Amino acid sequence: MGVIERRQRQKENIRTGILQAARNIATKENWQAVTIRKIADEIEYTAPIVYEYFENKEAVLLAIALEGAEILLEKISNVALTEDPKARLIQFAQAHWQFACEHPEVYKLMFGFEWLPSHPEARPKIALQVRKIFLDTLSEISGVTDETKLESFSFNYMCILHGFTSLIMLAQSRKKEIPQFDPPHLLGIYMERFIKSIS
């Protein structure tokens, strides 16, 4: 490996370490507790080194949110191959739930439990891809083509999905007992009811 390649790999490793350190801090405390100084301490570098990679804390959190969005988009894109639109919509919800279980802190960051990076202009590609997949599926199920109506369907769907997920995650974070049920199964039931309401 040449000098240039070695330096590039080192830079990538440091950047990855910064993002992982921020996730570690958020897991131990919360996203509001993440600071550049704490990140530097976690990776055993000085704060100026962190600033070489990210302008500020917001830039670090935005990078993490974008990584999470890419993971979620991949899950949704795989589901989009399902031929039956009704089954596809239920699988979209299951993919979201799976993502929340696998990446709880990132999910909280992305969907505003604590603090969401305020750079919507940095996410248009991902947002547009996800939006198109959902609206096309809703249109297939409902037979509706009016975009305003489809947006209303999409909003209702997201209220069910994120309301369900956030309530369970909130109960878990407060260490409250959760009724004995299978969340993915129950989420599927809610989605079936939603589908009936727009069919």
N, C-alpha and C positions, 0 to 999 in steps of 0.2 A: 504494500500500500504506500503510495506516494505521500509527500508532506501535505499537499493540498487536500487530498482525500482524507488524511488523518485529521486535519484541522476541521474539515467540514463535518466529519463524524463527531468530533468532540463538541462542536457547536450544536449539532442536533441533539446530542446526549444532554447537554446543559439545558437546552430549551425543554426537552422532554422532562428533565428533572424538575425544572421550575413548575411546570404544569402539574406534575405528580405531587410536588410539595404543597401546592395550593389545594389540591384535592384532599391530601392528608389532613391539612389544617381544618378544612371545612368538615371533614368526617369527625374529627375530634371535638371541634367546637361548632362553628357555623360559617357561612360564606362572609358574613360581616366581620368575622374575626381575622380573615385573611388580610395580611399586609405585606408589602414588599420586604420589610425587615424580617418578618417571621419566615417568609419564603427563603430569604438569604440564609437565615440561621439553619433552616431545615436542610438545605443543600450544602451547607458549610462553605458558602461564598460570601462576598461582601455585597451590600445592596447595589453599588454601582454596576456590578456584573449583571445583576438581574435587569437593571435599567438598559443595559446594552441590547437586551432581547425584547423587552416590553416597556412601553412608555410609562405605564402606570398600572395600578391594580386592575382598573377597568379593562385594560387591554389583555391582561392575563385571564380574567374571567370570560371575556368575549371569546378568546381562543378556545377555552374549555367548552363553552356553550356551542361553538361551531363544530368542534370535534363530536360532541354529543349529537348535534343535529345531523351530522353525516352518518353516524351509526344508526340513528333512528330512520333516516331516509333509506338506508340500505335495507333495513328490515321491511319497511313499507313497500319499497320497490319490488322485493321478492314476493310479497303478498299480492302485489298488483298483477302478477301472472295468473292468479286464480281466475278461472273463467266465469264462475257464477258471482255476479256483483253482490248479492246478499251475503254469501259466504265470505266474500272478500272484505266487506265492511266489518263483519264480526272479527275476522282475522286481523284487520287493521287495529282494532281495539285491543286484541290479545297481544299484538306486537308492541303497542304502547305500554301495556301492563308489564310485559316481559322486560322492556327497556327500563322501566321505573324500578323493577326489582333488581336488575343487574347493575344499574347505575343510579342509585337513589339520590346521592348528593348532586350529581349532574342534572338529574331530572328536576330537582328542586330549584336549581339555578336557572335552567332553561324556561321553566314555567312559572317563575316568579314567586316561589315560596318565600324567598329571602331577599334576593337582589338580582335583577336581570340587567345585563349590559344594554345600554341605551344606544345601540348602533344598528337599527333595523336596516340601514342601507348596506350593511356588511353581509346581510343574509338573504339578498333577493333571490339568488339562484336556488338555494335550498327551499326557501319559502314558496317560490313559484312552482317548483316541482311537486312539493307535497300538496299544495293547494289544487293543482290540476288533477292529480291522482284522486283526491277526495271528491272534487266537484264532478268529475267524469263518472265516478262510481255512483254518487248520489243521483245523477241524471239518469243513469241506466236503470236504477231501482225505481225511481219516482216517475220517469217519463217527462219530467220537467226540464226545460231548457233555459228558462228565465234565470239569469245570473243572480238577481236579487233574491229570488226564492231559494235558489240553491245555497246562497250564502247563509240564509236563515236556517236551512237544514243543517248546514255545516256547524253553525254556532250551537244549535241544540245538541248535536252529536258531541261536540267538544265539551259542553257543559256536563253531560252525562259522564263522559270518559274521565275528564280531569277532576270533576267533583268526586267521583267514586275513588279514584286513585289518591287524591289528596286527603280524603277523610281517613282512609286506611293508613296512609303514611303518617298522618298526624297522630292517630291513635297509637301507632307503633312507637313514634318518637316520645310519646308521653307514657309509654309502657303500660297502656291500658289494655285490659282484656278485650280481644276482638271476638265477636260471636263465631262459633265453630261453623264455618262454611268454606267452600272452595271459591276464592275470589275470581279466578278465570271463568268458572262455570256461571257464577252469578252475573259477572259482567256480560257474558254471552246472552243471558236471559234479558238483561236490560237492553242490549243492542237489538235483539229480536223484536222487542216491543217498539223500539224506535223505528225499525224497518217497517213494521206494520203500520205505524202512524204516517209514513210518507209514501207507502205503496198505493 
